[in-house]
Each structure stands twice: as structure tokens, then as C-alpha cells.
Amino acid sequence: MTQNPTYGNPAINPYRQYLVNKVETASPLMLIIMLYDECIKMCEQAKADIGKNKESVHNKLIKAQKIITELTVSLNMDQGGEVAENLKALYVYLHMRLVEANIENNASKIDEALRIMRELREAWHTVNQENRKLMLQQGGGLNTYT
């Protein structure tokens, strides 16, 4: 199978350019939500491939683990206080569960990680909505992708 040479080139691939623009113009909160969305998507796809394509399961769970790692290292431990510490502990736990799911080819461990990620994603979404309301009340500008 040959790869499409235009896929990775944002100047040629309009969808790729759209994604680049979306990420570059997103607020920090929206970037977090986007990471959760992608991690959840990778886990759902991995779970769907269990018993069908072990390599695909492995690759998707590795991508999800990398996203969890990115969420972990992006925490501001100096300013985040107890919330950052709790998130870090959850991210370490999620990463561990995804590693175990990958090693064991275990759908129930993926389900557990998905449940936690969906709850966290919903919490960040709520924070983002409250932040938008506050910005509008204060007359501030609003990023299109927030």
C-alpha cells in the first residue's frame, strides 16, 4: 500500500490544514479537551480491534499512552496544587491501565480507562464552558475554537 504524498503536507491537503489551524488557534483548555478526545478515540478503536488485529490494538494503545504522558507532563505542578497532584496520580494510573490492557489484550481495562477519561473530559469541558461565560461577561474576546 502506498501512502498518499499529499496527506502530511498541509499546503496540499485541506483537511490537514484545517487540523493544523484548529490546533494552532485553540485555547489551552480546548487543547486539553482535544487531547482527551483523541485518547478516547484511540482507546475505543483499540477495543474494537481486540481479537481481530493485535498490532492495531497495540499501536492505538501506544498512541493513547503517549497522549496520557503529554497530559501528565503539561501539568503545572507549581500553580496547580492539589488538583494537579490528583490529576497526575490519575494520569499515572490511566497510563498503567493502558499498558496492562496492551500486554494482556484486556478490553475491561480499556473500559475502565475510558470511563475515567470520559469523566475527566467532561470536567474539562465544563471548566471550558464556565471560562467562556466569564470571558463573555467581562467583555473579553472569544476564541472561535473554545
Phi, psi and omega per residue, in radians:
M1 nan 2.202 3.116
T2 -1.619 2.549 3.128
Q3 -1.490 2.609 3.075
N4 -1.283 2.027 -3.079
P5 -1.173 -0.278 -3.129
T6 -1.531 -0.253 -3.040
Y7 -1.034 -0.811 -3.078
G8 -1.437 -0.114 -3.092
N9 -1.730 1.858 -3.088
P10 -1.103 -0.406 3.141
A11 -1.236 -0.419 -3.100
I12 -1.819 -0.594 -3.061
N13 -1.742 1.907 -3.092
P14 -1.103 -0.621 3.127
Y15 -1.140 -0.758 3.105
R16 -1.069 -0.723 3.121
Q17 -1.111 -0.705 3.085
Y18 -1.020 -0.818 3.134
L19 -1.093 -0.750 3.113
V20 -1.053 -0.819 3.133
N21 -1.089 -0.711 -3.122
K22 -1.075 -0.774 -3.140
V23 -1.209 -0.769 -3.082
E24 -1.165 -0.432 -3.096
T25 -1.821 -0.010 -3.097
A26 -1.329 2.596 3.044
S27 -1.256 2.821 3.093
P28 -0.984 -0.694 3.109
L29 -1.139 -0.694 3.132
M30 -1.178 -0.598 3.082
L31 -1.088 -0.696 3.095
I32 -1.093 -0.792 3.129
I33 -1.085 -0.702 3.117
M34 -1.112 -0.666 3.080
L35 -1.113 -0.773 3.084
Y36 -1.044 -0.780 -3.127
D37 -1.026 -0.771 -3.125
E38 -1.198 -0.693 3.121
C39 -1.113 -0.782 3.109
I40 -1.074 -0.771 3.120
K41 -1.041 -0.794 -3.141
M42 -1.078 -0.727 3.137
C43 -1.162 -0.729 3.111
E44 -1.091 -0.742 3.131
Q45 -1.172 -0.703 3.104
A46 -1.063 -0.792 -3.136
K47 -1.069 -0.711 3.133
A48 -1.130 -0.477 -3.102
D49 -1.562 -0.122 3.135
I50 -1.030 2.300 -3.122
G51 1.465 -0.130 -3.115
K52 -2.000 -0.776 -3.023
N53 -2.602 1.614 -3.054
K54 -1.094 -0.641 3.130
E55 -1.130 -0.716 3.106
S56 -1.124 -0.745 3.091
V57 -1.005 -0.864 -3.124
H58 -1.009 -0.884 -3.087
N59 -1.088 -0.715 -3.133
K60 -1.209 -0.683 3.104
L61 -1.212 -0.578 3.049
I62 -1.112 -0.756 3.092
K63 -1.059 -0.756 3.116
A64 -1.091 -0.714 3.114
Q65 -1.095 -0.698 3.125
K66 -1.124 -0.656 3.102
I67 -1.153 -0.760 3.100
I68 -1.066 -0.703 3.087
T69 -1.072 -0.751 3.122
E70 -1.097 -0.736 3.086
L71 -1.081 -0.662 -3.123
T72 -1.164 -0.860 -3.073
V73 -1.267 -0.297 3.137
S74 -1.485 -0.106 3.118
L75 -1.145 2.405 3.052
N76 -1.646 1.640 -3.057
M77 -1.203 -0.479 -3.138
D78 -1.220 -0.749 -3.092
Q79 -1.706 -0.348 -3.031
G80 -1.365 -0.358 3.097
G81 0.980 -2.391 -3.076
E82 -1.119 -0.620 3.129
V83 -1.093 -0.801 3.127
A84 -1.107 -0.695 3.114
E85 -1.105 -0.753 3.126
N86 -1.148 -0.730 3.099
L87 -1.106 -0.739 3.126
K88 -1.033 -0.782 3.124
A89 -1.082 -0.728 3.103
L90 -1.128 -0.742 -3.141
Y91 -1.126 -0.702 3.091
V92 -1.092 -0.748 3.124
Y93 -1.107 -0.802 3.131
L94 -1.054 -0.762 3.136
H95 -1.051 -0.787 3.138
M96 -1.056 -0.765 -3.132
R97 -1.120 -0.678 3.131
L98 -1.194 -0.657 3.063
V99 -1.093 -0.822 3.118
E100 -1.064 -0.763 3.129
A101 -1.051 -0.683 -3.132
N102 -1.180 -0.809 -3.129
I103 -1.125 -0.750 -3.028
E104 -1.609 -0.140 -3.046
N105 0.963 0.897 -2.918
N106 -1.941 1.882 -3.120
A107 -1.160 -0.568 -3.098
S108 -1.184 -0.554 3.085
K109 -1.267 -0.570 3.032
I110 -1.158 -0.739 3.110
D111 -1.028 -0.756 3.128
E112 -1.079 -0.789 3.117
A113 -1.113 -0.727 3.116
L114 -1.061 -0.753 3.137
R115 -1.036 -0.796 -3.129
I116 -1.161 -0.776 -3.123
M117 -1.111 -0.688 3.121
R118 -1.133 -0.689 3.101
E119 -1.135 -0.772 3.123
L120 -1.136 -0.723 3.124
R121 -1.070 -0.731 3.119
E122 -1.114 -0.684 3.102
A123 -1.103 -0.780 3.112
W124 -1.132 -0.653 3.106
H125 -1.077 -0.737 3.105
T126 -1.100 -0.767 3.099
V127 -1.052 -0.750 3.135
N128 -1.088 -0.750 3.130
Q129 -1.122 -0.744 3.114
E130 -1.118 -0.687 3.107
N131 -1.094 -0.732 3.098
R132 -1.078 -0.779 3.127
K133 -1.052 -0.767 -3.134
L134 -1.103 -0.742 3.121
M135 -1.105 -0.708 3.134
L136 -1.174 -0.682 3.118
Q137 -1.130 -0.583 -3.124
Q138 -1.523 -0.006 3.099
G139 1.359 0.278 -3.141
G140 -1.385 2.882 3.083
G141 -1.216 2.802 -3.097
L142 -2.253 2.122 3.082
N143 -1.162 2.359 -3.119
T144 -1.012 -0.563 -3.041
Y145 -1.714 0.248 3.113
T146 -1.545 nan nan
